[in-house]
Amino acid sequence: MNKKIFFKNRKATFNYEVFDKYTAGIILKGTEIKSIRSSLITMNSSYCIVDNNAIYVKDLNISEYEFGNVNNHEPKRKRKLLLNKREINQIIKKVSDKKLSIIPLNLFVSDRGFAKIQIALCKGKKIYDKRESLKKREVDRTLRQNFKNI
């Protein structure tokens, strides 16, 4: 499957420990897909909620399309995610049992032109875990530089 990632939430992998990943479609209105293709997206503070056996993404800021008219979309509205009933039930069970959060990781457009979002079941990292991951990243970087110079 060929996909072009329009936005990747890099803070999510730093602030959260990722357990399971799911790919979901998004219900969009009007000019939102044009804004996504123009990369007018902010996903840094977005998260997902469960409401009436459906999963919604909140605080996903899709800016208004610049060539749109009066019927432009609302930038920070609650958007429904399209998942199978089995996947929704799995996610709801894991979120309630293990106290996990649902965080969007990246947003892309599929081969057929549909906007998709990759969500993950995550647990927040402690400060010492974040420091540990920074140290590990720094060690990996210095090792790569040393091998590059040889």
Buried (B, 14 or more C-beta within 10 A) or exposed (E): EEEEEBBBBEEBBEBBBEEBEBBBBBEBEBBBBBBBBBEBBBBEEBBBEBEEEEBBBBBBBBBBBEEBEEEBBEBBBEBBBBBEEEBBEBBBEBBEEEEBBBBBBBBBBBEEEEBBBBBBBBBEBEEEEEEEBEEEEEEEEEEEEEEEEE
